[in-house]
């Protein structure tokens, strides 16, 4: 799943992916993007991540804290909330169900 995944398809799962990443450890915007890149998601437009993080924060899925990096720059770190953990669990369940359905269709069942 690199640069050839359609942006429309990716937008539908990006929030879930970000929740899974943030459930592992809090991170800041660029760090989240880097983590997604490390998983092979290379073509995420820069204008996509921060509005989604803001939306997720407004929905109560994430909380934020400012931290000063070793470089002296302030960074906004995102933490998953209890509601975010519940949404992550729901995403994973729905993802597995969808994968099963699509696999069935693709295999002609």
N, C-alpha and C positions, 0 to 999 in steps of 0.2 A: 504494500500500500504506500506508494510514494507519490510522485508528482502526477500520475495518471488517474488518480481517484477524483471523480467529479466533485466540485466544491459543494454542489447541492446535496449529494449523498453524504459528504463529510459533515456538513452543518447539522444534519439530523442526529449525529452521534457525538459531536464534539463536546457537548456539555457532559455527557456520561464519561467520556475519556478523561476530561479534566477532573471530574470528581474522583475517578479511580486513582489518578496521579496524586491528587492532593490528599487522599486518604492515606497514602504511604508516608507523606511528610509535607508540611507547609512549604510554600515556595512563592516566589515573586513572578511577575509576568514573563520576563525573559527566561527565567528558570523553567517555567512551565512549558514555554515554547521549545526550549532546548530538550526537555524531557520527551516531548512529543516527537521532536526530530530524531532523538535516539531510538524511538520505537519505529521509525520509518515514515512518519508523517512530515514530509518535507515541504509541502506546498501550501502551508496555511498562511493566508494573507495576513499581514501585520495588523490590519484594521479589523480583524475578526476577534482576536483574543481579548483585548481590553474591554470592548463593549459587552462581550459575553461574561467576563468576570464581574463587571458592574451589575449586569442583570442577575447573575447568580447570587451576588451579595444582596441585592435588593429583594430577592425572593427568600432570603434567609438561609440559603444553602451554604454560604461562606461567610466568614467574618474576616476582618483585616486588622493588621497591626503594622505600624511603621518601625523599621529597624535600620540602623546605620551600618552599612557594610564596612569592611576593612579599608576600602578606598575612600571612605568618608561620605559616600552617597547614601541618601535615604532611599529605602526601598519599601514598597508596600507588600507585605507578605499576606498570603491568603491561607486561611485555615478552614477546613471542612467542619461544619456544624453537625449536630445530631440530625437535623432535617436533611442536610447534605448526605450524610451516611445512609439515611433511609432512601433517599433518591438514588444513590449509587446502587444500593441493593436492588431497587426496582429496575434500574437501567440494565443491570447484569442479567436479571431474570428475563426481561423483555428481549434483550439482545440474543440470549440463548434460544428463546422461542422463535425469533425472527430468522436466525441462522438456520434452524431446523426447517422452517417453512421454505426459505429460499433454496436450501440444499435439495429439498424434495422436488421443488419446481424445476430446478436445473437438471436434476437426475431423471426427470420425467415420471416421477411417481404420482 
